[in-house]
Amino acid sequence: MCTLSMPEKNKISFVPWNKRTKKQKAAVVLSFLALFLWMGLIFSLSAQPAGESSELSNGFLDFFLRILPFHVSSFFIRKAAHFTEFMLLCVLFYLATFSCGFKKRPWISFFCAAVYAVSDEVHQLFVQGRACQFRDMLIDMSGALLGVLLCEAVYYVFKKYSDKKVREQHGNH
């Protein structure tokens, strides 16, 4: 395993496991634990036969229709759920790769989420009443793309802020 170290100039680098602090080790373990739990949830939801899946979806649909001040189609809510679950999956991949110090974490995160999206749809071919839909793969990958873009935006803002703090501490305004 690996973890993130922020040495001078905020460059990300690998730190051997035995040289990491307890906090760094915990960050790696927790980020991967959250990622694998989310992947498990996605898998278990995809493993539900069509009847069970519809029943669960209808429960969420009823909830959203009661709280939203406007009408939204069930199709939109179902596809928004696909988008959101894979956006969060990509964010979790990003956090896991960030905790390891991977430099190409946006690409790795998006690629892993996209592969999981494809495997999720293929998995549904083997579930009673479910189907593999190319449209859902594209929606899932779009969610993953937004997730990685949001992560990179937050990272960019954080990096700019921390770079500014370093310059101020060294008197280089």
Disulfide bonds with the S-S distance in Angstrom:
none
